[in-house]
Amino acid sequence: MKGKKLLGLKLDVPAQETPVDKFLTASGTFKDGELRLNQRGLQLISEETGDETQSTNLKVEDVQLSMDDLEMIQVIGKGSGGVVQLVRHKWVGTFYALKGIQMNIQESFRKQIVQELKINQATQNPHIVLCHQSFYHNGVIYLVLEYMDRGSVVDIIKQVKTILEPYLAVLCKQVLEGLLYLHHERHVIHRDIKPSNLLVNHNGEVKITDFGVSAVLASSMGQRDTFVGTYNYMAPERISGSSYDYKSDIWSLGLVILECAIGRFPYIPSEGEGWLSFYELLEAIVDQPPPSAPADQFSPEFCSFISSWYAKHSSLKLHMLLPP
Ligand SMILES: Nc1ncnc2c1ncn2[C@@H]1O[C@H](COP(=O)(O)OP(=O)(O)OP(=O)(O)O)[C@@H](O)[C@H]1O
């Protein structure tokens, strides 16, 4: 492997895992400064003294959910952190996606996850999957997420093989609006834009999920088996260890859009035999010219959109990509 530019690649060997109970109080609570996470959810300790008799118009999401309130319907997905299940609120009938994250990881990552949960729950935008609540139960942190009933873009590609340009324009616009919100209003980089993190519902709405928490999990897992899936869509500057910023999310989205158009991951190994190693793929992303849309299959506008995206991902501003 040539790998000159990969010198900065960081592959942290996970430190010895510490048992979960080391970070719990006797009542089964995570505490990190002002933040507390237990079966009753994520709370700021200073908020607990508030006058709880004030709220008159409670919605189900305003009442802290626990495992007892939820009926498991079926498993709908599995990620590196754990399983995602479709659940129904027993009394109200609302459906949610319940995502479990195993907390048998290092304390520093656990703390980061709790911090990220706080940002997640404060994030409200039509193009970001809503995280209603979170709670801790038997060694697992559960996120109660808005249920996206058409699954992810991975499921859509499996069904339709390729997505036509007009639909791609709609998908792209919605994801860009979500990113615009994350970057400009929340000042966070998603870090893990990929097809399985773009979810769709029956109204045709596309929403970004998994910001923050999944990036922490990805770094906590280092080179475990999930590493490949997580890093495929990384921008070259991230792989080579240079500083990266909001524009790295744009690179990843460009790759996803091209994948949706051509029906396969845009980088192909030169020998046609599959990647010899994961590092070969990383090297290709760093060294090879960025993939392009085949001119004989796509409109000139789409081809130029993709090539200008890659060419300028380090200098583009998000609003330049959005139609007026
Ligand atoms: N809110 C949701 N509504 C409907 N389905 C969901 C929801 N969240 C996740 N899923 C489904 O569960 C799958 C697994 O999601 P999860 O976020 O755990 O992992 P991932 O993004 O696929 O992979 P990784 O953990 O490596 O990032 C998704 O691909 C999607 O199909």
The ligand as an SDF file (V2000), in Angstrom:
LIG
                    3D

 31 33  0  0  0  0  0  0  0  0999 V2000
  -36.4030    6.6310   13.4820 N   0  0  0  0  0  0  0  0  0  0  0  0
  -36.4150    5.5320   12.7220 C   0  0  0  0  0  0  0  0  0  0  0  0
  -37.5300    5.1570   12.0640 N   0  0  0  0  0  0  0  0  0  0  0  0
  -37.5180    4.0370   11.2860 C   0  0  0  0  0  0  0  0  0  0  0  0
  -36.4560    3.2430   11.1080 N   0  0  0  0  0  0  0  0  0  0  0  0
  -35.3130    3.5630   11.7410 C   0  0  0  0  0  0  0  0  0  0  0  0
  -35.2300    4.7100   12.5910 C   0  0  0  0  0  0  0  0  0  0  0  0
  -33.9730    4.7930   13.0870 N   0  0  0  0  0  0  0  0  0  0  0  0
  -33.3090    3.7450   12.5600 C   0  0  0  0  0  0  0  0  0  0  0  0
  -34.1040    3.0010   11.7650 N   0  0  0  0  0  0  0  0  0  0  0  0
  -33.7350    1.7820   11.0110 C   0  0  0  0  0  0  0  0  0  0  0  0
  -32.8060    1.0460   11.7770 O   0  0  0  0  0  0  0  0  0  0  0  0
  -31.5930    0.8720   11.0330 C   0  0  0  0  0  0  0  0  0  0  0  0
  -30.4250    0.8620   11.9930 C   0  0  0  0  0  0  0  0  0  0  0  0
  -30.2540    2.1810   12.4860 O   0  0  0  0  0  0  0  0  0  0  0  0
  -28.9970    2.6220   13.3310 P   0  0  0  0  0  0  0  0  0  0  0  0
  -29.0680    4.1070   13.4250 O   0  0  0  0  0  0  0  0  0  0  0  0
  -28.9540    1.8540   14.6060 O   0  0  0  0  0  0  0  0  0  0  0  0
  -27.7340    2.1210   12.5280 O   0  0  0  0  0  0  0  0  0  0  0  0
  -27.1590    2.4740   11.0990 P   0  0  0  0  0  0  0  0  0  0  0  0
  -27.1970    3.9570   10.8720 O   0  0  0  0  0  0  0  0  0  0  0  0
  -27.8460    1.6220   10.0570 O   0  0  0  0  0  0  0  0  0  0  0  0
  -25.6710    1.9710   11.2160 O   0  0  0  0  0  0  0  0  0  0  0  0
  -24.5100    2.5000   12.1770 P   0  0  0  0  0  0  0  0  0  0  0  0
  -24.8880    2.1670   13.5710 O   0  0  0  0  0  0  0  0  0  0  0  0
  -23.3250    1.7630   11.7010 O   0  0  0  0  0  0  0  0  0  0  0  0
  -24.4110    3.9890   11.9630 O   0  0  0  0  0  0  0  0  0  0  0  0
  -31.5840    2.0060   10.0110 C   0  0  0  0  0  0  0  0  0  0  0  0
  -30.8140    1.6740    8.9050 O   0  0  0  0  0  0  0  0  0  0  0  0
  -33.0520    2.1450    9.6890 C   0  0  0  0  0  0  0  0  0  0  0  0
  -33.4230    1.1890    8.7130 O   0  0  0  0  0  0  0  0  0  0  0  0
  1  2  1  0
  2  3  1  0
  2  7  2  0
  3  4  2  0
  4  5  1  0
  5  6  2  0
  6  7  1  0
  6 10  1  0
  7  8  1  0
  8  9  2  0
  9 10  1  0
 10 11  1  0
 11 12  1  0
 11 30  1  0
 12 13  1  0
 13 14  1  0
 13 28  1  0
 14 15  1  0
 15 16  1  0
 16 17  2  0
 16 18  1  0
 16 19  1  0
 19 20  1  0
 20 21  2  0
 20 22  1  0
 20 23  1  0
 23 24  1  0
 24 25  2  0
 24 26  1  0
 24 27  1  0
 28 29  1  0
 28 30  1  0
 30 31  1  0
M  END
$$$$
